[in-house]
Structure formats: C-alpha cells, structure tokens
Amino acid sequence: MNEGDGLSEMETVTVELDAETLAEVDDIAFADHRDNRDAAIRDLLDEWLKSREE
C-alpha cells in the first residue's frame, strides 16, 4: 500500500469554530505543535472522539 492510498476516498468535513475555540486551538498550536494549527485541531478532534467513546 502506498502512502496516501485511500485518502481520496475519505469524507470531507467542514467545521466552523467560534472565536473562543479558535483561540484555544492557537494556544495548543503554539504550545505543543510549533504553531501548527492543523496538528492542534487533530489533537482536539482526537480528544472529542475519545470522550464520545466513554
């Protein structure tokens, strides 16, 4: 399997963040991910998904 296989089949999701949530994302991005907002969003999404499993 090549890297990236299956990515074109993934569903696209658009999310709208309020100013407070966006500020939290930026704080996490700066503190934990060298200012990488995408990585911070993935962290928050992962936390949210794990909380739904409980």
LINDA-V662283 format. One record per pair of residues at least 24 apart in sequence whose ideal C-beta (glycine too) atoms are under 6 Angstrom apart, sorted by the first residue. I is the first residue (numbers start at 1). GAP is how many residues later the second one is. If there is no record, write none. Layout:
i = <I:I>
gap = <GAP:GAP>
This chain:
none
